[in-house]
């Protein structure tokens, strides 16, 4: 049976790779993004349904849910580093704006989208959210938002598990092929990020896409409430 998959932030980077992985598997994929041109292009190239939507907008989340009748897999991939706010008259006001922007993009967007489609999730489904190594170290406001995302996801797992729905976070390390840093990473920093890994290579968007596809597979039905670190060993757990 054809699965219905929703990928927020699916017009570029990791989200696009995730959408492509499920589309290649024959799923009916809906992908979202804030830039109409990017959404239209990605949808056309992947054979997916493109929806222009801001995950942090409650109205947009509700309108997105209204387009669906059922949902098997939700991947909350929208997020990233917000643009640096211009300096204002009050440094504390600037600090507050930065934290609010990070929480909105990296936590609240996933919460709003998930709540909007919650009753549409089918038994045997999966909710997968994109976290970050930044939640473990040197993350600042962004890392704090991703840490909160993991805590929320763990609680959500307990709520959805009785319906046979799993809920997990993929905490990505350094991933190339995205616009996360807003431009090319300086070579010295790139080398340092790769050196932190055990396998001495950068992560790829396909590494994350393959992990997301596994988490939505029959083989991962007893895997829920977890944060999976996909970082080549840059951060280890036990």
TIFI-582984 format. One record per residue: residue number from 1; residue in three letters; x, y negated, z of N, C-alpha, C in turn. Coordinates in steps of 0.1 Angstrom, whole numbers, plus 5000, padded with zeros to 4 digits. Layout:
<nodes>
> NUM, ala, X, Y, Z, X, Y, Z, X, Y, Z .
...
</nodes>
This chain:
<nodes>
> 1, unk, 5008, 5012, 5000, 5000, 5000, 5000, 5009, 4987, 5000 .
> 2, unk, 5005, 4978, 4992, 5013, 4965, 4991, 5012, 4957, 5004 .
> 3, unk, 5023, 4953, 5009, 5023, 4945, 5021, 5023, 4930, 5018 .
> 4, unk, 5017, 4923, 5027, 5017, 4908, 5025, 5027, 4902, 5035 .
> 5, unk, 5036, 4894, 5030, 5047, 4889, 5038, 5047, 4874, 5036 .
> 6, unk, 5049, 4867, 5048, 5050, 4852, 5048, 5064, 4848, 5053 .
> 7, unk, 5071, 4840, 5046, 5084, 4836, 5049, 5084, 4821, 5050 .
> 8, unk, 5085, 4815, 5062, 5086, 4800, 5062, 5100, 4796, 5059 .
> 9, unk, 5102, 4784, 5054, 5116, 4780, 5050, 5121, 4790, 5039 .
> 10, unk, 5112, 4795, 5030, 5116, 4805, 5021, 5121, 4800, 5007 .
> 11, unk, 5122, 4787, 5006, 5126, 4781, 4993, 5141, 4780, 4991 .
> 12, unk, 5149, 4782, 5001, 5164, 4782, 5000, 5171, 4789, 5011 .
> 13, unk, 5184, 4791, 5009, 5192, 4797, 5020, 5187, 4811, 5024 .
> 14, unk, 5188, 4813, 5037, 5184, 4826, 5043, 5170, 4829, 5040 .
> 15, unk, 5161, 4820, 5042, 5147, 4822, 5039, 5144, 4827, 5025 .
> 16, unk, 5151, 4821, 5015, 5149, 4826, 5002, 5154, 4840, 5000 .
> 17, unk, 5165, 4843, 5006, 5171, 4857, 5005, 5161, 4867, 5011 .
> 18, unk, 5155, 4863, 5022, 5145, 4872, 5029, 5133, 4874, 5019 .
> 19, unk, 5128, 4863, 5014, 5117, 4864, 5005, 5120, 4873, 4993 .
> 20, unk, 5132, 4871, 4987, 5136, 4879, 4976, 5137, 4894, 4979 .
> 21, unk, 5142, 4897, 4991, 5143, 4911, 4995, 5130, 4918, 4996 .
> 22, unk, 5120, 4911, 5002, 5106, 4917, 5003, 5100, 4917, 4989 .
> 23, unk, 5102, 4907, 4981, 5096, 4907, 4968, 5101, 4919, 4960 .
> 24, unk, 5114, 4922, 4961, 5120, 4933, 4953, 5114, 4946, 4958 .
> 25, unk, 5109, 4946, 4970, 5103, 4958, 4975, 5089, 4960, 4971 .
> 26, unk, 5084, 4950, 4963, 5070, 4951, 4959, 5059, 4944, 4967 .
> 27, unk, 5064, 4937, 4977, 5055, 4930, 4986, 5049, 4918, 4979 .
> 28, unk, 5037, 4914, 4984, 5031, 4901, 4980, 5036, 4891, 4990 .
> 29, unk, 5045, 4882, 4984, 5052, 4873, 4993, 5047, 4859, 4992 .
> 30, unk, 5045, 4852, 5003, 5042, 4838, 5004, 5054, 4831, 5010 .
> 31, unk, 5059, 4821, 5003, 5070, 4814, 5009, 5067, 4799, 5010 .
> 32, unk, 5072, 4793, 5021, 5069, 4779, 5023, 5082, 4770, 5023 .
> 33, unk, 5080, 4758, 5021, 5091, 4748, 5022, 5085, 4734, 5022 .
> 34, unk, 5093, 4724, 5025, 5088, 4710, 5025, 5090, 4703, 5012 .
> 35, unk, 5099, 4708, 5003, 5102, 4702, 4990, 5095, 4709, 4979 .
> 36, unk, 5085, 4702, 4973, 5077, 4708, 4963, 5085, 4714, 4951 .
> 37, unk, 5095, 4707, 4946, 5103, 4713, 4935, 5110, 4726, 4939 .
> 38, unk, 5116, 4726, 4951, 5123, 4738, 4955, 5113, 4750, 4958 .
> 39, unk, 5102, 4747, 4963, 5092, 4757, 4965, 5087, 4763, 4952 .
> 40, unk, 5084, 4754, 4943, 5079, 4759, 4930, 5089, 4767, 4923 .
> 41, unk, 5102, 4763, 4923, 5112, 4770, 4916, 5114, 4784, 4922 .
> 42, unk, 5115, 4784, 4936, 5118, 4797, 4942, 5106, 4807, 4940 .
> 43, unk, 5094, 4802, 4941, 5082, 4810, 4939, 5082, 4816, 4925 .
> 44, unk, 5085, 4808, 4915, 5085, 4812, 4901, 5096, 4823, 4899 .
> 45, unk, 5108, 4820, 4904, 5119, 4830, 4902, 5117, 4843, 4909 .
> 46, unk, 5110, 4843, 4920, 5108, 4855, 4928, 5095, 4862, 4926 .
> 47, unk, 5086, 4856, 4918, 5073, 4861, 4916, 5065, 4861, 4929 .
> 48, unk, 5067, 4850, 4937, 5060, 4848, 4950, 5050, 4837, 4949 .
> 49, unk, 5042, 4836, 4959, 5033, 4825, 4961, 5040, 4813, 4968 .
> 50, unk, 5041, 4802, 4962, 5047, 4791, 4969, 5037, 4781, 4976 .
> 51, unk, 5040, 4777, 4988, 5031, 4768, 4995, 5040, 4757, 5001 .
> 52, unk, 5037, 4745, 4997, 5044, 4733, 5003, 5038, 4731, 5017 .
> 53, unk, 5046, 4732, 5027, 5041, 4731, 5041, 5053, 4728, 5050 .
> 54, unk, 5050, 4720, 5060, 5059, 4717, 5071, 5055, 4725, 5083 .
> 55, unk, 5064, 4734, 5087, 5060, 4743, 5098, 5058, 4736, 5111 .
> 56, unk, 5062, 4724, 5112, 5060, 4717, 5125, 5047, 4709, 5125 .
> 57, unk, 5040, 4709, 5114, 5027, 4702, 5113, 5015, 4712, 5116 .
> 58, unk, 5008, 4710, 5127, 4997, 4719, 5131, 4987, 4720, 5120 .
> 59, unk, 4984, 4709, 5113, 4974, 4710, 5102, 4979, 4718, 5091 .
> 60, unk, 4992, 4717, 5088, 4997, 4725, 5077, 4997, 4740, 5080 .
> 61, unk, 5000, 4743, 5093, 5000, 4757, 5097, 4986, 4763, 5096 .
> 62, unk, 4976, 4755, 5100, 4962, 4760, 5099, 4958, 4762, 5085 .
> 63, unk, 4962, 4753, 5076, 4958, 4754, 5062, 4965, 4766, 5056 .
> 64, unk, 4978, 4768, 5060, 4985, 4780, 5055, 4978, 4793, 5059 .
> 65, unk, 4974, 4794, 5071, 4967, 4806, 5076, 4954, 4808, 5068 .
> 66, unk, 4947, 4797, 5065, 4934, 4798, 5058, 4936, 4804, 5044 .
> 67, unk, 4948, 4804, 5038, 4950, 4810, 5025, 4952, 4825, 5026 .
> 68, unk, 4953, 4831, 5038, 4956, 4845, 5039, 4944, 4852, 5045 .
> 69, unk, 4942, 4865, 5041, 4932, 4873, 5047, 4937, 4883, 5057 .
> 70, unk, 4950, 4887, 5054, 4957, 4897, 5063, 4972, 4894, 5061 .
> 71, unk, 4980, 4898, 5071, 4994, 4896, 5071, 5001, 4908, 5077 .
> 72, unk, 5011, 4913, 5070, 5019, 4924, 5076, 5032, 4920, 5082 .
> 73, unk, 5038, 4910, 5076, 5051, 4906, 5081, 5052, 4891, 5081 .
> 74, unk, 5056, 4885, 5092, 5059, 4870, 5093, 5073, 4869, 5096 .
> 75, unk, 5080, 4861, 5088, 5094, 4857, 5090, 5095, 4842, 5092 .
> 76, unk, 5098, 4838, 5104, 5100, 4824, 5108, 5114, 4820, 5105 .
> 77, unk, 5117, 4816, 5092, 5130, 4812, 5088, 5132, 4797, 5088 .
> 78, unk, 5122, 4790, 5088, 5123, 4775, 5088, 5131, 4770, 5100 .
> 79, unk, 5139, 4760, 5098, 5147, 4755, 5109, 5160, 4748, 5104 .
> 80, unk, 5169, 4746, 5113, 5182, 4740, 5109, 5185, 4728, 5117 .
> 81, unk, 5195, 4721, 5113, 5200, 4709, 5120, 5193, 4697, 5115 .
> 82, unk, 5185, 4690, 5123, 5178, 4678, 5118, 5188, 4667, 5114 .
> 83, unk, 5184, 4659, 5105, 5193, 4647, 5101, 5196, 4639, 5114 .
> 84, unk, 5208, 4633, 5114, 5212, 4625, 5125, 5204, 4612, 5125 .
> 85, unk, 5197, 4609, 5136, 5189, 4598, 5137, 5197, 4585, 5138 .
> 86, unk, 5193, 4574, 5131, 5200, 4562, 5132, 5201, 4557, 5146 .
> 87, unk, 5212, 4550, 5150, 5214, 4545, 5163, 5203, 4535, 5166 .
> 88, unk, 5197, 4536, 5178, 5187, 4526, 5182, 5192, 4518, 5193 .
> 89, unk, 5183, 4509, 5198, 5187, 4500, 5209, 5189, 4507, 5223 .
> 90, unk, 5184, 4519, 5224, 5186, 4527, 5237, 5192, 4540, 5234 .
> 91, unk, 5204, 4543, 5239, 5210, 4556, 5237, 5201, 4568, 5242 .
> 92, unk, 5194, 4566, 5253, 5185, 4576, 5258, 5174, 4579, 5248 .
> 93, unk, 5169, 4569, 5242, 5158, 4571, 5232, 5163, 4579, 5220 .
> 94, unk, 5176, 4576, 5216, 5182, 4584, 5205, 5184, 4598, 5209 .
> 95, unk, 5188, 4600, 5222, 5190, 4614, 5227, 5177, 4622, 5227 .
> 96, unk, 5166, 4615, 5232, 5153, 4621, 5232, 5148, 4625, 5218 .
> 97, unk, 5150, 4616, 5208, 5146, 4618, 5195, 5153, 4630, 5189 .
> 98, unk, 5166, 4631, 5192, 5174, 4643, 5187, 5169, 4656, 5193 .
> 99, unk, 5167, 4656, 5206, 5162, 4668, 5212, 5148, 4672, 5207 .
> 100, unk, 5139, 4662, 5205, 5126, 4665, 5201, 5126, 4671, 5186 .
> 101, unk, 5135, 4665, 5178, 5136, 4670, 5164, 5141, 4684, 5164 .
> 102, unk, 5151, 4687, 5172, 5156, 4701, 5173, 5146, 4711, 5178 .
> 103, unk, 5139, 4707, 5188, 5128, 4716, 5193, 5117, 4718, 5183 .
> 104, unk, 5113, 4708, 5176, 5103, 4709, 5166, 5107, 4718, 5155 .
> 105, unk, 5119, 4716, 5150, 5123, 4724, 5138, 5126, 4739, 5141 .
> 106, unk, 5132, 4741, 5153, 5138, 4754, 5156, 5130, 4762, 5166 .
> 107, unk, 5119, 4757, 5172, 5111, 4764, 5181, 5096, 4762, 5178 .
> 108, unk, 5092, 4750, 5178, 5077, 4747, 5177, 5072, 4751, 5163 .
> 109, unk, 5080, 4750, 5153, 5075, 4754, 5140, 5071, 4769, 5140 .
> 110, unk, 5080, 4777, 5146, 5077, 4791, 5147, 5065, 4794, 5155 .
> 111, unk, 5064, 4787, 5167, 5053, 4789, 5176, 5040, 4786, 5169 .
> 112, unk, 5039, 4774, 5162, 5027, 4770, 5155, 5023, 4779, 5144 .
> 113, unk, 5033, 4783, 5136, 5030, 4792, 5125, 5025, 4806, 5130 .
> 114, unk, 5031, 4811, 5140, 5028, 4824, 5145, 5014, 4824, 5151 .
> 115, unk, 5011, 4813, 5159, 4998, 4812, 5165, 4987, 4811, 5154 .
> 116, unk, 4990, 4803, 5144, 4980, 4801, 5133, 4976, 4814, 5126 .
> 117, unk, 4986, 4823, 5124, 4983, 4836, 5117, 4982, 4848, 5126 .
> 118, unk, 4982, 4846, 5139, 4983, 4857, 5149, 4972, 4867, 5147 .
> 119, unk, 4959, 4863, 5145, 4948, 4872, 5144, 4948, 4879, 5130 .
> 120, unk, 4956, 4874, 5121, 4956, 4880, 5108, 4967, 4892, 5107 .
> 121, unk, 4975, 4893, 5117, 4986, 4903, 5117, 4980, 4917, 5118 .
> 122, unk, 4984, 4925, 5109, 4978, 4939, 5109, 4986, 4948, 5118 .
> 123, unk, 4980, 4959, 5123, 4987, 4969, 5131, 4999, 4974, 5123 .
> 124, unk, 5010, 4976, 5129, 5022, 4981, 5123, 5030, 4970, 5117 .
> 125, unk, 5026, 4957, 5119, 5032, 4946, 5114, 5044, 4941, 5122 .
> 126, unk, 5050, 4930, 5118, 5062, 4925, 5124, 5063, 4910, 5124 .
> 127, unk, 5068, 4904, 5135, 5071, 4890, 5135, 5086, 4889, 5137 .
> 128, unk, 5093, 4882, 5128, 5107, 4881, 5129, 5111, 4867, 5128 .
> 129, unk, 5119, 4862, 5138, 5123, 4848, 5138, 5138, 4847, 5137 .
> 130, unk, 5142, 4836, 5131, 5156, 4834, 5128, 5162, 4826, 5140 .
> 131, unk, 5171, 4832, 5148, 5178, 4826, 5158, 5192, 4822, 5154 .
> 132, unk, 5201, 4820, 5164, 5214, 4816, 5161, 5224, 4819, 5172 .
> 133, unk, 5237, 4821, 5167, 5248, 4823, 5177, 5249, 4810, 5186 .
> 134, unk, 5244, 4799, 5180, 5244, 4786, 5188, 5237, 4787, 5201 .
> 135, unk, 5228, 4797, 5202, 5220, 4798, 5215, 5229, 4803, 5226 .
> 136, unk, 5241, 4809, 5222, 5250, 4815, 5232, 5261, 4806, 5236 .
> 137, unk, 5265, 4797, 5227, 5276, 4788, 5230, 5277, 4776, 5221 .
> 138, unk, 5281, 4765, 5226, 5284, 4753, 5218, 5272, 4749, 5209 .
> 139, unk, 5260, 4751, 5214, 5249, 4749, 5206, 5242, 4735, 5208 .
> 140, unk, 5244, 4729, 5219, 5237, 4716, 5221, 5222, 4717, 5221 .
> 141, unk, 5216, 4707, 5216, 5201, 4707, 5215, 5196, 4718, 5205 .
> 142, unk, 5204, 4720, 5194, 5200, 4731, 5185, 5201, 4744, 5192 .
> 143, unk, 5212, 4747, 5199, 5213, 4760, 5206, 5203, 4762, 5216 .
> 144, unk, 5199, 4751, 5224, 5189, 4752, 5234, 5176, 4756, 5228 .
> 145, unk, 5173, 4750, 5216, 5160, 4753, 5210, 5160, 4768, 5205 .
> 146, unk, 5171, 4773, 5200, 5172, 4787, 5196, 5171, 4796, 5208 .
> 147, unk, 5177, 4792, 5219, 5176, 4801, 5231, 5161, 4801, 5236 .
> 148, unk, 5154, 4790, 5235, 5140, 4790, 5238, 5132, 4799, 5229 .
> 149, unk, 5136, 4799, 5216, 5129, 4807, 5206, 5130, 4822, 5210 .
> 150, unk, 5142, 4826, 5214, 5144, 4840, 5218, 5135, 4843, 5231 .
> 151, unk, 5134, 4834, 5240, 5126, 4837, 5252, 5112, 4837, 5248 .
> 152, unk, 5107, 4829, 5240, 5093, 4829, 5235, 5090, 4842, 5228 .
> 153, unk, 5099, 4846, 5219, 5097, 4858, 5211, 5096, 4870, 5220 .
> 154, unk, 5104, 4871, 5231, 5104, 4882, 5240, 5090, 4883, 5247 .
> 155, unk, 5085, 4871, 5251, 5072, 4871, 5257, 5061, 4875, 5247 .
> 156, unk, 5062, 4870, 5235, 5052, 4873, 5225, 5052, 4888, 5222 .
> 157, unk, 5064, 4895, 5222, 5064, 4909, 5220, 5055, 4917, 5229 .
> 158, unk, 5055, 4913, 5242, 5046, 4920, 5251, 5032, 4918, 5248 .
> 159, unk, 5028, 4906, 5242, 5014, 4903, 5239, 5010, 4911, 5227 .
> 160, unk, 5019, 4912, 5217, 5015, 4918, 5204, 5017, 4933, 5203 .
> 161, unk, 5025, 4939, 5212, 5028, 4953, 5212, 5016, 4962, 5213 .
> 162, unk, 5006, 4959, 5221, 4994, 4968, 5221, 4987, 4969, 5208 .
> 163, unk, 4989, 4959, 5199, 4983, 4960, 5186, 4993, 4967, 5175 .
> 164, unk, 5004, 4972, 5180, 5013, 4979, 5172, 5022, 4969, 5164 .
> 165, unk, 5024, 4957, 5168, 5031, 4947, 5161, 5044, 4944, 5169 .
> 166, unk, 5055, 4945, 5162, 5068, 4942, 5168, 5072, 4928, 5167 .
> 167, unk, 5081, 4923, 5175, 5085, 4909, 5175, 5100, 4908, 5179 .
> 168, unk, 5108, 4903, 5170, 5122, 4903, 5173, 5128, 4890, 5167 .
> 169, unk, 5141, 4887, 5172, 5148, 4876, 5167, 5161, 4881, 5161 .
> 170, unk, 5165, 4875, 5149, 5178, 4877, 5143, 5187, 4865, 5146 .
> 171, unk, 5197, 4867, 5155, 5206, 4856, 5158, 5218, 4856, 5148 .
> 172, unk, 5218, 4847, 5139, 5228, 4847, 5128, 5240, 4840, 5133 .
> 173, unk, 5252, 4845, 5129, 5264, 4838, 5131, 5267, 4829, 5119 .
> 174, unk, 5280, 4827, 5116, 5283, 4818, 5104, 5279, 4825, 5091 .
> 175, unk, 5270, 4818, 5084, 5264, 4824, 5071, 5268, 4814, 5060 .
> 176, unk, 5274, 4819, 5050, 5277, 4811, 5038, 5265, 4812, 5028 .
> 177, unk, 5265, 4803, 5019, 5254, 4803, 5009, 5241, 4796, 5014 .
> 178, unk, 5243, 4787, 5023, 5232, 4779, 5028, 5236, 4764, 5029 .
> 179, unk, 5226, 4755, 5031, 5229, 4741, 5032, 5228, 4737, 5047 .
> 180, unk, 5230, 4747, 5056, 5229, 4744, 5070, 5237, 4732, 5075 .
> 181, unk, 5249, 4731, 5070, 5258, 4721, 5075, 5256, 4708, 5067 .
> 182, unk, 5247, 4708, 5057, 5245, 4696, 5049, 5256, 4693, 5039 .
> 183, unk, 5264, 4702, 5036, 5275, 4701, 5026, 5285, 4711, 5029 .
> 184, unk, 5296, 4711, 5021, 5307, 4721, 5022, 5313, 4720, 5036 .
> 185, unk, 5316, 4732, 5042, 5323, 4733, 5055, 5338, 4730, 5052 .
> 186, unk, 5344, 4721, 5060, 5358, 4719, 5059, 5366, 4732, 5060 .
> 187, unk, 5376, 4734, 5052, 5383, 4747, 5051, 5388, 4751, 5064 .
> 188, unk, 5394, 4742, 5072, 5399, 4745, 5085, 5388, 4751, 5094 .
> 189, unk, 5377, 4745, 5094, 5366, 4750, 5103, 5361, 4763, 5097 .
> 190, unk, 5360, 4764, 5084, 5356, 4777, 5078, 5365, 4789, 5083 .
> 191, unk, 5378, 4786, 5082, 5388, 4796, 5086, 5386, 4800, 5101 .
> 192, unk, 5384, 4790, 5109, 5382, 4792, 5123, 5370, 4801, 5126 .
> 193, unk, 5359, 4798, 5119, 5346, 4805, 5121, 5348, 4820, 5117 .
> 194, unk, 5355, 4822, 5106, 5357, 4836, 5101, 5367, 4843, 5110 .
> 195, unk, 5377, 4836, 5115, 5387, 4842, 5124, 5380, 4848, 5137 .
> 196, unk, 5369, 4842, 5141, 5362, 4846, 5153, 5356, 4860, 5151 .
> 197, unk, 5353, 4864, 5139, 5346, 4877, 5137, 5356, 4888, 5138 .
> 198, unk, 5351, 4900, 5140, 5359, 4912, 5140, 5362, 4917, 5126 .
> 199, unk, 5353, 4915, 5117, 5355, 4920, 5103, 5361, 4910, 5094 .
> 200, unk, 5364, 4898, 5099, 5372, 4887, 5092, 5365, 4884, 5078 .
> 201, unk, 5352, 4882, 5079, 5345, 4877, 5067, 5333, 4869, 5071 .
> 202, unk, 5329, 4859, 5063, 5317, 4852, 5066, 5305, 4860, 5064 .
> 203, unk, 5294, 4857, 5071, 5281, 4864, 5069, 5275, 4859, 5056 .
> 204, unk, 5266, 4867, 5050, 5259, 4863, 5038, 5244, 4862, 5041 .
> 205, unk, 5237, 4855, 5032, 5223, 4855, 5033, 5217, 4869, 5032 .
> 206, unk, 5223, 4877, 5024, 5218, 4891, 5022, 5220, 4900, 5035 .
> 207, unk, 5230, 4896, 5043, 5231, 4903, 5056, 5219, 4901, 5064 .
> 208, unk, 5214, 4889, 5065, 5203, 4886, 5073, 5190, 4891, 5066 .
> 209, unk, 5189, 4890, 5053, 5177, 4896, 5046, 5176, 4911, 5048 .
> 210, unk, 5187, 4918, 5048, 5186, 4932, 5050, 5182, 4936, 5064 .
> 211, unk, 5187, 4928, 5074, 5183, 4930, 5088, 5168, 4928, 5089 .
> 212, unk, 5163, 4917, 5083, 5148, 4914, 5084, 5140, 4925, 5078 .
> 213, unk, 5145, 4930, 5067, 5137, 4941, 5060, 5137, 4953, 5069 .
> 214, unk, 5148, 4956, 5075, 5148, 4968, 5084, 5139, 4966, 5096 .
> 215, unk, 5139, 4954, 5102, 5130, 4952, 5113, 5115, 4953, 5110 .
> 216, unk, 5112, 4952, 5097, 5098, 4954, 5093, 5095, 4968, 5087 .
> 217, unk, 5105, 4977, 5089, 5104, 4990, 5083, 5098, 5000, 5093 .
> 218, unk, 5094, 5012, 5088, 5089, 5022, 5098, 5100, 5027, 5107 .
> 219, unk, 5112, 5026, 5104, 5123, 5030, 5113, 5126, 5021, 5125 .
> 220, unk, 5119, 5009, 5125, 5121, 5000, 5136, 5109, 4998, 5144 .
> 221, unk, 5100, 5008, 5144, 5087, 5006, 5151, 5089, 5006, 5167 .
> 222, unk, 5100, 5011, 5172, 5102, 5011, 5186, 5112, 5000, 5190 .
> 223, unk, 5115, 4991, 5181, 5124, 4981, 5183, 5116, 4968, 5184 .
> 224, unk, 5115, 4963, 5196, 5107, 4950, 5198, 5112, 4943, 5211 .
> 225, unk, 5109, 4930, 5211, 5113, 4922, 5222, 5128, 4919, 5223 .
> 226, unk, 5135, 4921, 5212, 5150, 4920, 5212, 5155, 4909, 5203 .
> 227, unk, 5168, 4905, 5206, 5175, 4896, 5198, 5187, 4903, 5192 .
> 228, unk, 5187, 4905, 5179, 5198, 4912, 5172, 5208, 4902, 5167 .
> 229, unk, 5221, 4904, 5172, 5231, 4894, 5168, 5238, 4900, 5155 .
> 230, unk, 5237, 4892, 5145, 5243, 4895, 5132, 5254, 4885, 5129 .
> 231, unk, 5266, 4888, 5134, 5277, 4878, 5133, 5291, 4884, 5131 .
> 232, unk, 5291, 4896, 5127, 5304, 4902, 5125, 5313, 4904, 5137 .
> 233, unk, 5307, 4903, 5149, 5315, 4905, 5161, 5319, 4892, 5167 .
> 234, unk, 5315, 4880, 5162, 5319, 4868, 5167, 5313, 4866, 5182 .
> 235, unk, 5302, 4872, 5184, 5296, 4873, 5197, 5292, 4887, 5200 .
> 236, unk, 5297, 4893, 5210, 5293, 4907, 5213, 5284, 4908, 5225 .
> 237, unk, 5276, 4919, 5225, 5267, 4921, 5237, 5270, 4935, 5242 .
> 238, unk, 5265, 4938, 5253, 5266, 4952, 5259, 5254, 4955, 5267 .
</nodes>
